[in-house]
Amino acid sequence: MNNPCIKETFKMFNAYLIMALLGFVLSSNNTYAQSFTKNLYQAEHLYNNSKYDSAALLYQQVIDSGYQSPELYYNLGNTYYKLQEIPTAILYYEKALKLKPNNENIHHNLTLCNTMIPDRIEAVPQLFFIKWYQGLYNYFPIDTWAYIGIGLFSLAAFFMLFYFLSHIKAMRKLGFWSAIFLILLSAFSFFLTTQKYNSFKRHNQAIIFTPSVTVKSSPAQNSVDLFVIHEGTKVYILDQVGNWRKIKIQNGSIGWLELENMQLI
């Protein structure tokens, strides 16, 4: 990440972030919101002057005030990378990726960080149709899928008017079947929007923050030890019992960990 192109990416993301926050400030009467942009300018200045601790603190203040964006999480991930806090950098890159799943810069930096953690876990190969669905699911962020759904539904309404108003049989047939097809596509877009929204709200992924932790066979300290994972490893949360979480790692292994060992994405 000392590569010059990474630094340019940081500045580009910061510009997008500041523009987004300016829009938020202009549309809000919240006095706290008006300090966001100032904090971001200060954070960028501190980052560029290698004062990474102070930059991270300012970015965190913006997040704690309720603002979320992929650019903000990306910048904070870069800052923690500079501090050599790799698990925390991974956490914020994952948060950024959750909001902007197809961004190449986020993927690049996350991949780089994953080469710096102890665990090398091979992912289970996915079936073709699951891989295809995941690719489609991640192709657009949640708001884009919502806009696509609205656009397709509006177009379907236009073709339905064609069906009701036209006196030509061929045109009525074209209008009817086009409307049906577009309604189905619109429903699929709204389905993906709902799935992404639920995934965002569920927090069913996490990053391990304990240097080394033993995964258990059941939610109890005296249960059988299954395997060991280390800080920076991503886990998928399947279930919970009290303070315990049933987790799965990328190779398909499943077990139980206490919540204190992880940070939710």
Buried (B, 14 or more C-beta within 10 A) or exposed (E): BEEEEBBEBBEEBBEBBBEBBEEBBEEEEEEEBBBBBEBBEBBBEBBEEEBBEBBBBBBBBBBEEEBEBBBBBBBBBBBBBBBEBBBBBBBBBBBBBBBBBEBEBBBBBBEBBBEEBEBEBEEEEEEEEEEEBEEEBBEBBBEBBBEBBBBBBEBBBEBBEBBEEBEEEEEBEBBBEBBBEBBEBBBBBBEBBBBBEEBBEEEBBBBBBBEEBBBBEBBEEEBEEBEEBBBBBBBBBEEEEEEBBBBBBBEEBBBBBBBEBBBBB
